[in-house]
Amino acid sequence: MTPETPEPKITTLAETQNYSVWAAEEPDGETTYQLELNNVTIHFFEEEWQEFFELVRGLVSNK
C-alpha cells in the first residue's frame, strides 16, 4: 500500500471564454503558474512567472 500524494491547492487567477491563468501551491511549497491559451498550456515556476508578468505589464503600459 502506498501513501496518498497530497494534491496541490489550485487557485484560478483570471479566466475568459478561451483563456485562463491559475496557480498551484504544490505540496513541496513551490507555487507554479499555468497559462492556458486554447489548446496550449505554458507552465511557469515563480521566478519565470514574475518575469512574464513584468513583460505583460510593459505591454500594457506601452499601449
LUMNUNU-470013 format. One line per field, with one value per residue: residue in one letter; x, y, z of N, C-alpha, C, O in turn. Coordinates in Angstrom, 2 decimals, padded with zeros to 5 digits. Each point is the difference from the previous one (the first is absolute). Layout:
residues N
rest = (A, ...)
n_c1 = (X, ...)
n_c2 = (Y, ...)
n_c3 = (Z, ...)
ca_c1 = (X, ...)
ca_c2 = (Y, ...)
ca_c3 = (Z, ...)
c_c1 = (X, ...)
c_c2 = (Y, ...)
c_c3 = (Z, ...)
o_c1 = (X, ...)
o_c2 = (Y, ...)
o_c3 = (Z, ...)
end
This chain:
residues 63
rest = (M, T, P, E, T, P, E, P, K, I, T, T, L, A, E, T, Q, N, Y, S, V, W, A, A, E, E, P, D, G, E, T, T, Y, Q, L, E, L, N, N, V, T, I, H, F, F, E, E, E, W, Q, E, F, F, E, L, V, R, G, L, V, S, N, K)
n_c1 = (000.84, -001.23, 001.96, -001.67, -000.37, 001.51, -002.11, 000.47, 001.20, -002.04, 001.54, -002.25, 001.60, 000.07, -001.75, 000.88, -000.99, 001.29, -000.66, 002.07, -000.83, 001.69, -001.03, 002.18, -001.66, 002.05, -000.44, 000.77, -002.20, 000.46, 000.87, -001.82, 001.24, -002.19, 001.36, -002.07, 001.35, -002.06, 000.82, -000.12, 001.50, -000.58, 001.82, -001.19, 002.16, 000.23, 001.82, -000.40, -000.78, 001.50, 001.30, -000.77, 000.11, 002.04, 000.39, -000.87, 001.17, 001.77, -000.54, -000.19, 001.88, 000.43, -001.39)
n_c2 = (-001.18, 000.85, 000.81, 000.61, -000.09, 000.97, 000.39, 000.12, 001.60, -000.84, 001.19, 000.03, -000.08, -001.64, 001.40, -001.24, 001.32, 001.78, 001.64, -000.89, 000.97, -001.48, 000.30, -000.45, -000.19, 000.41, -002.13, 000.17, 000.42, -001.79, 002.01, -001.25, 000.49, 000.34, -000.36, 000.54, -001.02, 000.43, -000.09, 002.19, -001.64, 001.88, -001.29, 000.66, 000.37, -000.66, -001.30, -002.19, -001.11, -000.49, -001.78, -002.05, -000.63, -000.69, -002.17, -001.54, -000.43, -001.35, -002.18, -000.93, -000.57, -001.99, -000.63)
n_c3 = (000.00, -001.68, 000.79, 001.38, -002.22, 001.36, 000.63, -002.21, 001.03, -000.52, -001.15, 000.12, -001.59, -001.53, -000.38, -001.67, -001.52, -000.49, 001.37, 000.13, 001.85, -000.21, 001.98, -000.25, 001.51, -000.83, -000.60, -002.12, -000.44, -001.25, -000.56, -000.38, -001.82, 000.25, -001.73, 000.65, -001.50, 000.81, -002.08, 000.42, 000.27, 001.11, -000.23, 001.79, -000.43, 002.11, 000.23, -000.29, 001.80, 001.59, -000.40, 000.46, 002.16, 000.63, -000.40, 001.39, 001.85, -000.31, 000.13, 002.02, 001.08, -000.92, 001.61)
ca_c1 = (-000.84, 000.79, -000.69, -000.58, 000.75, -000.85, -000.35, 000.29, -001.14, -000.14, -000.73, -000.15, 000.36, -000.76, -000.59, -000.93, -000.57, 001.03, 001.28, -000.05, 001.26, -000.21, 001.19, -000.06, 000.92, 000.41, 000.26, 001.37, 000.11, 000.20, -001.20, 000.14, -001.06, -000.37, -000.66, -000.66, -000.44, -000.67, 000.56, 001.40, 000.20, 001.37, 000.24, 001.03, 000.39, -000.20, 000.90, -000.39, -001.28, 000.26, 000.57, -001.08, -000.93, 000.64, -000.11, -001.39, -000.16, 000.62, -000.90, -001.17, 000.38, 000.40, -001.17)
ca_c2 = (001.18, 001.23, 001.16, 000.91, 001.21, 001.18, 000.74, 001.44, 000.90, 000.74, 001.27, 000.66, 001.42, 000.74, -000.94, 000.48, -001.15, -000.82, 000.04, -000.01, 000.00, -000.50, -000.28, -001.24, -000.11, -001.40, -000.52, 000.29, 001.42, 000.76, 000.42, 000.03, 000.72, -000.57, 000.91, -000.82, 000.77, -001.02, -001.33, 000.13, 000.29, 000.37, -000.13, 000.89, 000.03, 001.34, 001.00, 000.17, 000.70, 001.41, 000.60, 000.07, 001.03, 001.28, 000.16, 000.38, 001.38, 000.88, 000.08, 000.80, 001.40, 000.57, -000.09)
ca_c3 = (000.00, -000.08, 000.59, -000.98, -000.28, 000.18, -001.20, 000.08, 000.17, -001.26, 000.07, -001.30, 000.12, -001.01, -000.94, -001.02, -000.70, -000.64, 000.69, 001.46, 000.73, 001.34, 000.80, 000.76, 001.13, 000.01, 001.34, 000.43, 000.31, -001.24, -000.72, -001.44, -000.68, -001.28, -000.92, -001.01, -001.16, -000.82, 000.20, 000.40, 001.42, 000.34, 001.42, 000.52, 001.41, 000.58, -000.59, -001.39, 000.01, 000.30, -001.21, -000.98, 000.47, -000.33, -001.45, -000.30, 000.50, -000.98, -001.15, 000.37, 000.20, -001.29, -000.87)
c_c1 = (000.89, -000.77, -000.53, 000.88, -000.92, -000.23, 000.39, -001.29, -000.04, -000.84, -000.06, 000.25, -000.77, -000.51, -000.92, -000.56, 001.08, 001.31, -000.19, 001.42, -000.31, 001.32, -000.23, 001.04, 000.31, 000.28, 001.40, 000.21, 000.22, -001.36, 000.32, -001.22, -000.23, -000.78, -000.57, -000.58, -000.57, 000.63, 001.48, 000.05, 001.47, 000.13, 001.16, 000.31, -000.09, 000.86, -000.37, -001.31, 000.21, 000.56, -001.06, -000.99, 000.55, -000.08, -001.41, -000.28, 000.58, -000.85, -001.19, 000.37, 000.41, -001.14, -000.41)
c_c2 = (001.24, 001.15, 000.91, 001.23, 001.19, 000.72, 001.46, 000.79, 000.90, 001.26, 000.59, 001.49, 000.88, -001.00, 000.74, -001.25, -000.93, -000.11, -000.11, -000.02, -000.51, -000.32, -001.29, 000.06, -001.47, -000.45, 000.30, 001.48, 000.88, 000.40, 000.02, 000.69, -000.63, 001.04, -000.86, 000.91, -000.98, -001.36, 000.01, 000.33, 000.27, -000.05, 000.89, -000.34, 001.45, 001.06, 000.28, 000.77, 001.49, 000.72, 000.15, 001.11, 001.40, 000.28, 000.46, 001.42, 001.00, 000.16, 000.91, 001.47, 000.68, 000.01, 001.34)
c_c3 = (000.00, 000.63, -001.10, -000.15, 000.19, -001.32, 000.16, 000.22, -001.23, 000.22, -001.40, 000.20, -000.97, -001.02, -000.97, -000.68, -000.55, 000.76, 001.51, 000.56, 001.39, 000.67, 000.77, 001.11, 000.17, 001.44, 000.53, 000.31, -001.21, -000.57, -001.48, -000.59, -001.36, -000.79, -001.11, -001.07, -001.01, 000.28, 000.38, 001.49, 000.24, 001.51, 000.42, 001.44, 000.46, -000.69, -001.45, -000.10, 000.24, -001.22, -001.09, 000.36, -000.29, -001.50, -000.38, 000.50, -000.98, -001.24, 000.28, 000.13, -001.30, -001.02, -000.56)
o_c1 = (000.94, -001.22, 000.57, 000.52, -001.10, 000.91, -000.06, -001.08, 000.94, -001.05, 001.04, -000.66, -000.35, 000.60, -000.78, 000.25, -000.17, 000.85, -001.05, 000.94, -000.92, 001.00, -001.12, 001.19, -000.83, 000.32, 000.21, 001.12, -000.13, -000.95, 000.99, -001.06, 000.95, -000.96, 000.75, -000.86, 000.74, -000.13, 000.66, -000.69, 000.87, -000.81, 001.03, -000.89, -000.14, -000.52, 000.04, -000.16, -000.63, -000.39, -000.06, -000.44, -000.75, -000.22, -000.15, -000.67, -000.60, -000.09, -000.38, -000.74, -000.04, 000.22, -000.97)
o_c2 = (000.10, 000.08, 000.08, 000.54, 000.03, 000.10, 000.54, -000.44, 000.76, -000.06, 000.23, 000.63, 001.13, -001.05, 000.87, -001.12, -001.22, -000.82, 000.37, -000.45, 000.49, -000.27, -000.30, 000.12, -000.78, 000.82, 000.04, 000.41, 001.22, -000.78, 000.60, 000.04, -000.42, 000.59, -000.61, 000.83, -000.60, -000.51, -001.04, 000.91, -000.77, 000.58, 000.05, -000.31, 000.90, 001.05, 001.14, 000.84, 000.83, 001.13, 001.04, 000.74, 000.89, 001.14, 000.92, 000.77, 001.04, 001.09, 000.80, 000.87, 001.22, 000.31, 000.07)
o_c3 = (000.79, -000.12, -001.09, 000.97, -000.57, -000.83, 001.11, -000.40, -000.25, 000.63, -000.62, 000.83, 000.33, -000.23, 000.39, 000.44, 000.01, -000.35, 000.54, -000.64, 000.66, -000.66, 000.43, -000.26, 000.46, 000.86, 001.21, 000.33, 000.11, 000.04, -000.42, 000.61, -000.66, 000.51, -000.76, 000.27, -000.79, 001.11, -000.05, 000.47, -000.42, 000.72, -000.68, 000.78, -000.83, -000.38, -000.45, -000.89, -000.65, -000.30, -000.66, -000.88, -000.41, -000.41, -000.81, -000.68, -000.25, -000.56, -000.85, -000.47, -000.09, -001.17, -000.75)
end
